[in-house]
Amino acid sequence: MTNTIIRPYDSEKDEKAVIRIWEETRWIDRGDENDAAHLRGMLGGSRALVGELDGDAECVTISSPASIRHLREDIPLGIVAAVTTSPRGRRAGLASRATAGLVQQDAEAGMMVSALGMFEQGFYTRLGFGNGPSELRWSFDPSNLDVDARAGIPVRITIEDSEDVHRAMCKRALRHGGVCIQSHAHVRADMGWTENPLGLGYRDAGGELTHFVWGEMKDENGPFVLVKIAWREPEQLRELLALLKGFGDQAHLVKMIEPAGLQLQDFIDRPLRENNTPKEGEWRKGAEAEAWWQARINDLAGCLQRTSLPQSGAALAFNLHLDDPIGRFLPSKGGWKGVGGDYVVELGAASSAVPGSRKGLPSLHAGIAGFTRLWLGCAEASAIAAAGQIEASSQLLDDLETTLRMPIPRTGCEF
């Protein structure tokens, strides 16, 4: 009979085992001390749990502190930055329990929301995570960028500039859904793991990095895979697009997620022709949509207290019966167990969630995944209801769609 334990990461006891797990899963190259050093740095600036199988660490989950913008409010966010299980530790329940434990610790530390980049839809849904919106991943010939700007001579950016990159990412133009990762160690590790890195940007008169691009140049002619981009003002964004256009002298393809606050098709000359270019595999051009991240609310009252919707009429009030499955993956004794229960919710210029129910109000039955999607604006109420994640009368669904008129949430960075 196997014995499994979920416990805090101990660097002295677990470092070698965690490096082995990451090597076995090919998250880092075997024997690459540089990769291992970045992993150590990330672990040092993060919260982590390990899953033991018969005394050996076979799973590790890592969380980084961050914030997520909800309209004009920045809300504490815990990013589940890594869930890694060795081949030996698969199918033992380690990953789900360790991830749930990490969310529990983040919630108890004041992280009102948790988010992660998913490897596949379904696994984290069991823990109450709901899909973000579909986002466009563009592949285009940079020489076809149509931008009315001229790029200045940029400065070169390397991993030695990681503190400047971290600062620029946190001070960039943030919109609804925008994520700021507060851990410099997380950003430095991410830069360190970029193969064939290329970073270029611009500094102001005081030497502060204000806008930049960072990514991987896979070969002599590309593709250039853009990993990070930051700017503060619209003219800085146009300068970065002009900079990318200059890549077209050598690179035949740029790949990037459509940046927040931008419809990239507006800046591509003859985009439909690009979409119909008959190339396959890595060199295929055009845009593909996918929802790559998921999120869940950890503190319902706290999130709604920070929710101020742009409307002048009366608040929308309803009874909410909320299901939260995460408790099934947590120890029975003590601690945060999720946010399931009955609430009276008001959504408006001032919003709230109070335990209980009130006679005469319409009712919404929701899983935490569906309600999180609703609150963030990841999809319309009718779409979430069609997926079976919320249930209400057609009138209440219509009222929710009228009340929750928000921009599509864009994280502005990958995690």
C-alpha positions in Angstrom: 0.0 0.0 0.0 1.4 3.4 -1.0 1.8 6.2 1.5 1.3 9.8 0.3 1.9 13.1 2.1 1.5 16.7 1.1 3.8 19.1 3.0 5.8 22.3 2.7 8.9 22.4 0.5 12.1 22.1 2.4 15.1 23.3 0.4 17.7 21.2 2.3 15.6 18.0 2.0 13.8 18.5 -1.3 16.1 20.5 -3.7 17.7 17.5 -5.4 14.4 15.7 -5.7 12.6 18.7 -7.2 15.4 19.3 -9.7 15.0 15.6 -10.6 11.3 15.9 -11.1 11.8 18.9 -13.4 14.4 17.1 -15.4 12.3 13.9 -15.8 9.4 16.0 -17.1 11.7 17.9 -19.4 10.8 21.3 -17.8 14.5 21.9 -17.6 17.5 20.2 -19.3 19.1 17.3 -17.4 22.4 18.4 -15.8 22.0 22.0 -16.9 23.2 23.9 -13.8 21.9 27.2 -15.2 18.4 25.8 -15.5 18.7 24.4 -12.0 19.9 27.7 -10.6 16.9 29.5 -11.9 14.6 26.9 -10.4 16.3 27.4 -7.0 15.8 31.1 -7.3 12.1 30.7 -8.2 11.6 28.4 -5.2 13.3 30.9 -3.0 10.9 33.6 -3.9 7.7 31.5 -3.9 5.4 29.3 -1.8 5.8 25.6 -2.6 4.4 22.3 -1.5 5.7 18.8 -2.3 3.9 15.5 -2.6 5.6 12.5 -1.1 5.1 8.9 -2.4 6.5 6.3 0.0 9.0 8.9 1.4 10.2 10.3 -1.9 9.2 13.7 -3.2 7.5 13.1 -6.5 5.4 16.2 -7.0 6.0 20.0 -6.5 3.6 22.9 -6.8 4.8 26.5 -6.8 2.9 29.7 -6.2 4.0 33.3 -6.9 2.3 36.4 -5.4 0.7 38.8 -7.9 -2.3 41.0 -8.5 -5.1 41.0 -11.1 -6.8 44.2 -12.2 -10.6 44.1 -11.9 -11.8 47.2 -13.7 -9.8 49.8 -11.7 -9.1 47.7 -8.6 -5.9 45.6 -8.1 -6.9 42.4 -6.3 -4.4 40.1 -4.6 -3.7 37.1 -6.8 -1.9 33.8 -6.2 -0.5 32.4 -9.4 0.0 28.6 -9.4 3.2 28.9 -11.4 4.0 25.2 -11.7 2.5 21.8 -11.0 5.1 19.2 -11.8 4.8 15.4 -11.1 7.3 12.8 -11.9 6.4 9.8 -14.1 6.6 7.6 -11.0 4.2 9.9 -9.0 1.4 10.0 -11.6 -2.1 8.8 -10.8 -1.5 8.9 -7.1 -3.6 12.1 -6.5 -0.5 14.1 -5.6 -0.9 16.9 -8.1 -4.6 17.7 -7.3 -4.0 17.6 -3.5 -0.8 19.6 -3.6 -2.5 22.2 -5.9 -5.5 22.4 -3.6 -3.2 22.8 -0.6 -1.3 25.6 -2.4 -4.6 27.4 -3.1 -5.5 27.0 0.5 -2.3 28.5 1.7 -2.6 31.4 -0.7 -6.2 32.0 0.4 -5.2 32.1 4.0 -2.4 34.5 3.1 -4.9 36.9 1.6 -4.8 36.0 -2.0 -8.4 36.6 -3.0 -8.1 34.9 -6.4 -5.9 32.1 -7.8 -5.0 31.7 -11.4 -2.9 29.3 -13.5 -1.9 28.5 -17.1 -3.5 25.1 -17.9 -1.9 22.2 -19.7 -5.4 20.9 -20.6 -9.0 21.8 -19.8 -10.7 19.7 -17.1 -8.0 18.8 -14.6 -8.1 22.0 -12.6 -11.8 22.4 -13.1 -12.1 19.8 -10.4 -10.6 22.4 -8.0 -13.0 25.1 -9.0 -10.9 26.8 -11.7 -12.9 28.3 -14.6 -11.6 29.2 -18.1 -10.5 32.6 -19.0 -11.6 34.1 -22.4 -10.4 32.9 -25.7 -7.4 34.8 -26.8 -5.8 35.1 -30.2 -2.3 33.7 -30.9 -1.0 35.4 -34.0 1.6 34.2 -36.4 2.6 36.8 -39.0 5.3 38.1 -41.3 6.7 41.1 -39.4 7.5 42.9 -42.6 3.8 43.1 -43.2 3.1 45.2 -40.1 1.4 48.4 -41.1 2.4 50.9 -38.4 2.8 54.7 -38.7 5.8 55.0 -36.5 9.6 54.9 -36.7 11.5 52.9 -34.1 14.5 54.5 -32.4 17.7 52.6 -31.8 16.8 50.2 -29.0 18.9 49.0 -26.1 19.8 45.4 -25.7 18.1 43.5 -22.8 19.6 40.5 -21.1 18.8 38.5 -18.0 21.1 40.9 -16.1 18.3 43.5 -16.7 15.7 41.2 -15.1 15.0 43.7 -12.3 14.3 46.4 -14.9 12.1 44.0 -16.8 10.2 43.1 -13.7 9.7 46.8 -12.9 8.6 47.6 -16.4 6.1 44.8 -16.4 4.5 46.0 -13.1 4.4 49.7 -14.4 3.1 48.8 -17.8 -0.4 49.9 -19.0 -2.7 47.6 -17.1 -6.3 47.0 -18.2 -9.1 44.8 -16.9 -7.7 41.4 -16.2 -4.1 42.6 -16.3 -1.7 40.6 -14.1 1.3 42.0 -12.3 3.7 39.3 -11.0 5.3 40.6 -7.8 8.1 38.1 -7.5 11.3 39.2 -9.3 12.6 35.7 -8.9 9.7 34.4 -11.0 10.4 36.9 -13.8 14.2 36.2 -13.7 13.6 32.5 -13.9 11.3 32.9 -16.8 13.9 34.9 -18.6 16.6 32.4 -17.8 14.6 29.6 -19.3 14.1 31.4 -22.6 16.2 29.6 -25.2 18.0 31.7 -27.8 16.8 34.9 -26.1 16.4 38.3 -27.7 15.4 41.3 -25.8 15.2 44.9 -27.1 13.7 48.0 -25.5 13.9 51.7 -24.7 14.9 53.6 -21.6 13.8 57.1 -20.6 16.2 60.0 -19.9 16.7 58.7 -16.3 17.7 55.3 -17.5 14.4 53.5 -16.6 13.2 50.8 -18.9 9.8 51.9 -20.1 8.9 49.6 -23.0 10.4 46.4 -24.5 10.0 43.1 -26.2 11.5 39.8 -25.0 11.3 36.4 -26.7 13.0 33.5 -28.4 14.6 33.6 -31.9 14.3 30.0 -32.8 16.5 30.1 -35.9 18.2 32.4 -38.3 14.9 33.2 -40.0 12.8 32.8 -36.9 10.1 32.3 -35.9 10.6 35.0 -33.2 8.3 33.9 -30.3 7.4 36.9 -28.3 7.2 36.0 -24.6 7.0 39.4 -22.9 5.9 42.9 -24.0 5.3 46.1 -22.0 4.5 49.7 -22.7 2.9 52.6 -20.9 1.7 55.0 -23.6 0.2 54.3 -27.0 3.1 55.8 -28.9 5.5 53.4 -27.1 3.3 50.5 -28.3 3.6 51.8 -31.9 7.3 52.1 -31.5 7.5 48.4 -30.4 5.4 47.4 -33.4 7.8 49.4 -35.7 10.7 47.6 -34.0 9.1 44.2 -34.7 8.6 45.3 -38.3 12.3 45.7 -38.6 12.8 42.1 -37.6 11.3 41.3 -41.1 14.7 42.0 -42.7 15.7 38.5 -41.4 12.9 36.8 -39.5 10.0 35.5 -41.6 7.6 35.0 -38.8 6.7 36.5 -35.4 4.4 34.6 -32.9 2.6 36.4 -30.1 -0.6 36.6 -28.1 -2.6 39.6 -29.1 -1.7 42.3 -26.6 -4.3 43.7 -24.2 -6.0 46.8 -25.5 -5.1 46.0 -29.1 -6.7 44.4 -32.2 -3.5 43.3 -33.9 -5.3 42.7 -37.2 -5.6 46.6 -37.5 -1.8 46.7 -37.9 -1.3 43.8 -40.4 -1.2 44.6 -44.1 -3.6 42.2 -45.9 -4.3 39.9 -42.9 -6.7 37.7 -44.7 -4.1 36.9 -47.3 -1.8 36.0 -44.5 -4.4 33.6 -43.1 -4.8 31.9 -46.4 -1.1 31.4 -47.1 -0.6 27.6 -47.6 2.1 26.8 -45.0 1.8 24.2 -42.3 3.4 23.5 -38.9 5.6 26.1 -37.3 5.4 28.4 -40.3 1.7 28.6 -40.6 0.4 32.2 -40.6 -2.8 33.6 -39.1 -4.6 33.7 -35.8 -5.8 30.8 -33.6 -8.0 31.2 -30.6 -7.7 29.4 -27.3 -8.4 29.9 -23.6 -5.1 29.2 -22.0 -5.6 30.3 -18.4 -8.0 29.6 -15.6 -9.0 31.4 -12.4 -11.0 30.9 -9.2 -12.2 33.2 -6.4 -10.9 32.4 -3.0 -12.6 35.2 -1.0 -16.0 36.0 -2.4 -16.9 38.8 0.0 -13.4 40.4 -0.5 -13.7 40.3 -4.3 -17.1 41.8 -4.4 -16.3 44.4 -1.9 -13.7 45.6 -4.4 -16.1 45.4 -7.3 -17.4 48.7 -8.6 -19.4 48.4 -11.8 -19.9 51.5 -14.1 -23.6 52.0 -13.7 -25.9 54.6 -12.2 -29.0 52.6 -11.5 -30.0 50.3 -8.6 -27.8 47.4 -7.8 -28.8 43.9 -9.0 -29.6 41.7 -6.0 -30.0 38.0 -5.9 -29.6 34.9 -3.8 -26.5 32.9 -4.7 -26.0 29.2 -3.9 -22.4 28.5 -4.6 -20.7 25.1 -4.9 -17.0 24.8 -4.4 -15.4 21.4 -5.0 -11.9 22.2 -3.6 -12.7 21.0 -0.1 -12.8 17.4 -1.3 -9.0 17.6 -2.0 -8.1 19.2 1.4 -7.5 17.7 4.8 -10.6 17.4 6.9 -9.2 19.2 9.8 -8.9 23.0 10.1 -8.1 25.7 7.5 -9.8 27.3 4.6 -12.1 24.9 2.7 -13.3 27.1 -0.2 -16.2 29.5 -0.6 -19.2 27.3 -1.0 -22.5 28.3 0.7 -25.5 30.6 0.4 -25.1 34.4 -0.1 -27.0 37.5 -0.8 -25.2 39.2 -3.6 -25.5 42.8 -4.8 -23.8 44.0 -8.0 -23.5 47.7 -8.7 -21.4 50.7 -8.0 -21.0 49.2 -4.6 -21.1 45.4 -4.5 -21.2 42.9 -1.8 -21.7 39.2 -0.8 -23.2 38.5 2.6 -23.9 34.9 3.9 -27.5 33.9 4.0 -30.6 34.4 1.8 -33.4 37.0 1.4 -37.0 36.3 0.5 -38.3 37.7 -2.8 -34.9 37.7 -4.6 -34.2 35.7 -7.7 -31.8 32.8 -7.3 -28.5 31.9 -9.0 -27.0 28.4 -8.6 -23.4 28.4 -9.6 -20.1 26.5 -9.3 -17.2 28.7 -8.2 -15.6 28.2 -11.7 -18.7 29.6 -13.4 -19.2 32.5 -10.9 -15.5 33.4 -11.3 -15.9 33.6 -15.1 -19.0 35.7 -14.6 -17.3 38.1 -12.2 -14.3 38.6 -14.4 -16.3 38.9 -17.6 -14.7 35.9 -19.3 -17.9 35.0 -21.0 -21.5 36.2 -21.0 -24.0 34.7 -18.5 -25.9 32.9 -21.2 -22.7 31.2 -22.4 -21.7 30.1 -18.9 -25.2 28.8 -18.3 -25.1 26.9 -21.6 -21.9 25.2 -20.3 -23.8 24.1 -17.1 -21.7 26.2 -14.8 -24.5 28.5 -13.6 -28.2 28.1 -13.5 -30.9 30.9 -13.2 -34.0 32.2 -14.8 -33.8 33.7 -18.2 -34.7 37.1 -16.7 -31.8 36.9 -14.2 -29.4 35.8 -16.9 -30.4 38.8 -19.0 -30.0 41.1 -15.9 -26.6 39.7 -15.2 -25.5 40.4 -18.8 -26.8 43.9 -18.6 -25.1 44.6 -15.3 -21.8 42.9 -15.9 -20.8 44.8 -19.0 -17.0 44.7 -18.8 -14.0 44.6 -21.1 -12.7 41.1 -21.9 -10.0 40.3 -19.2 -6.5 40.1 -20.7 -3.7 39.1 -18.4 -1.0 40.8 -20.5 1.6 38.2 -19.5 1.8 34.4 -19.6 2.3 32.3 -16.5 
